[in-house]
Amino acid sequence: MKKVIPALLAFALISSCKNESKPEPIIVNYPVTAKVDTVDTYFGTEVKDPYRWLEDDRSPETEAWVKEQNKTTFGYLEHIPFRNDLKNRLEKLWNYEKLGSPFKKGDYTYFMKNDGLQNQYVVYRAKADEKPEVFLDPNTFSEDGTTSLANLSFTKDGSLAAYLISEGGSDWRKAIILNTETKEIVEDTLIDIKFSGLSWKGNEGFYYSSYDKPKGSELSAKTDQHKVYYHKLGTPQKEDELIFGGTSLEKHRYIGANVTEDNKYLLISASVSTSGNKLFIQNLEDPNGLLIPMVEDTDSDNYVIDNIGSKLYIVTNRNAPNKKIVTVDAANPEAKNWIDFIPETENVLSPNTGGGYFFTEYMVDAFRK
């Protein structure tokens, strides 16, 4: 009997499979994409580009092509028989409360929370042992849910906050400033901000980055001249001061501005690609202070991780592929004056700070230690 049972089971399974009706195949009729005779000559070699016309994302022809592609895609997806089962299973797996790390600003402790299936995390806050309250709910920013929270930055005393919103997934952002105690908007919304954080200078204003607004398509315009601006509260955006960038002689794709925690220094990082950056510093306590170059080439990655007074701590891979931390005085911050604080090792360094300490994590044989 022990040898017969598996055979009987196998026969039963095969028979059952044969009796089951097979689902009808989904036939996909792909739309034809037109080809045009576009040829460029590079160094004597002809290069054909038959789909060049699709680069004009505002043309009626491209719009019609996108609609046909969407029609084909969703026509296929909607006929997958197990699609709803898969959706229900994923919802069940994702439907649990999720909490972000808390952080303190002024008298409040803030944290991010998602009840389960909310499209976006909600920002909560609480005083001491009081019940948490909603501070910002991005799910209410727009009726169709396509406006999201892209960045949130507080002043050091927590009395003011500025946050960026993205509408419809756009990289172009708007900045809204709040009185945190009343949660009231305190001035006009700033517009046309792109690839930027928000860094406060005391309670006076903040730094942000952007490009010139493109003429025509926002999707195909070049982003090779990033700029840093300073917005002073109570003034119109058109009066914002250009701090760095915008010269035709030296183009930077990405420029970021950051104020040290003690509000003493402005730090600016400028890059021409996703790797390597120049680094500049300005003493904000000096009314006549200028931006001083710390690193004037893009051959290495460098950033200030902390400072104690005028002593800067810099993470760098300059002449140290596995990274190290160096120190330098802000009055003479050039790379030639850097002194090793945590030297490079045979393992890649990933440092952090907290509570007045440096925490060093190393990658050892693909494991972090």
Secondary structure as UniProt FT lines:
FT   TURN            2..3
FT   HELIX           4..19
FT   STRAND          39..42
FT   TURN            43..44
FT   STRAND          45..48
FT   TURN            50..51
FT   HELIX           52..55
FT   TURN            57..58
FT   HELIX           60..77
FT   TURN            78..79
FT   TURN            81..82
FT   HELIX           83..94
FT   STRAND          98..99
FT   STRAND          103..105
FT   TURN            106..107
FT   STRAND          108..114
FT   STRAND          122..126
FT   TURN            128..129
FT   STRAND          133..136
FT   HELIX           138..140
FT   TURN            143..144
FT   STRAND          147..154
FT   TURN            156..157
FT   STRAND          160..167
FT   TURN            168..169
FT   STRAND          172..179
FT   TURN            180..183
FT   STRAND          184..185
FT   STRAND          190..194
FT   STRAND          199..201
FT   TURN            202..204
FT   STRAND          205..210
FT   TURN            218..220
FT   STRAND          227..232
FT   TURN            233..234
FT   HELIX           237..239
FT   STRAND          241..245
FT   STRAND          254..259
FT   TURN            261..262
FT   STRAND          265..271
FT   STRAND          278..283
FT   TURN            284..285
FT   TURN            287..288
FT   STRAND          292..295
FT   STRAND          302..308
FT   TURN            309..310
FT   STRAND          311..316
FT   TURN            318..319
FT   TURN            321..322
FT   STRAND          324..329
FT   TURN            330..331
FT   HELIX           335..337
FT   STRAND          339..342
FT   STRAND          348..354
FT   TURN            355..356
FT   STRAND          357..364
FT   TURN            365..366
FT   STRAND          367..368
//
